[in-house]
Structure formats: structure tokens, C-alpha cells
């Protein structure tokens, strides 16, 4: 679900921020950061951009149908009111 390249890049950047004196820990730190990021991101209730766009289109279609139904109900109410006036 997540771009592993992006996770690798973040882990590398964080590990790259380690002071030069701690370079021996850099590789272990990078692996640990990578594992932590994957674990945390995996627990989040996220959707992909594609899933989001699909749901956005579904919502737009539903909204359009709702607006059409609201217009029809208003027309029917108006017809009923005009019949009562007769």
C-alpha cells in the first residue's frame, strides 16, 4: 500500500542525520527506522490516492442524484399544493 521507496528514502535521510562519530550505528538505525515507519504506517487507516479519487467520484454522482431527487420532491409538493387550492 505504501511506496517502499519513500519509506527507504525517509529512513536513509534520518540515518544520514546521525553524527559522523556514530556511523557504526547508521545501518542498524536505518533498518530500525524503516521497520518502525512500515509498522506505524501500516496501522493507520489510510487509502491510496486511487481509492480516494474513486470515492470522490462516487460521492459526486450521489450528490447529483440527491439534488435531482430534491427537485423532484419539490415539484411533487408544489403539484399537491396546487391541487389542494382547487
N, C-alpha and C positions, 0 to 999 in steps of 0.2 A: 504494500500500500504506500509506503514511503520510499522516496528516492534514496537508495543506499549511497549514491554518490554524494548527495547533500549531507547525509549523516557522516560519511567519511571525511568530507571537507570540514565540517564543523569540528569533528574530533581532532583532525590534523591541526587546525588553527588553534584550538585550545592547547593542544600538546606543544605546539610551536611557541606558545607564550611562556613555556617553562624556562626559568633562568638557565643559562648555559651550564652552571655547576651541577644541575640535576638532569643532564642529558641521559644518564643511565636509566632514569625512571621514565623517560619520554615515551618509549614504546609501550611499556605497561600502562602508563597513564592514557595513552591514545586508545588502547584496546578497551580499557575500563570506561572511558568516556563514551566510546562507540557503543558498548553494551548498555550503558545507562540510558543513553539517548534512545536507542531502539526500544528498550523496555518502557520508558516513560511515554514515548510517542505511541507505542502500541497499545497502551492502556487508555489513551484519550479516545473519546468518541468522535472521531473526525471522518469526514467523507472526502473523496477525491474531487478535484475541480470538475471532472466529467459528471460525476454523480450529482454535484451541486447544480450544474447547468441543466441537467435533465429535470431535476426537481423544480428549478426555476421556470422552465417551460411548462411543466405540468401545472404549476401554480398560476401562471399567466392564463393558460387555457381555462382553468377552473374559474378564475376571476371573471373572465369574459363571459362564460356560461352563466355565472351568477348574476352579472349585470343584465344579461338578456332576460333571465327569469324574473328579475326585479321589475323590468319594464313591462313584461307580460302580465305580471300580477297587478301592477298599477293600472294597466289598460283594462283588465277584467274588473277591478274595483270601480273604475270610472264607469264602465258599462253598467254595472249593477246599480250604482248610484243614479245614473241617468234613467234606468228603468223604474226605480223607486219613485222618482219625481213625476212619472207619468200617471 
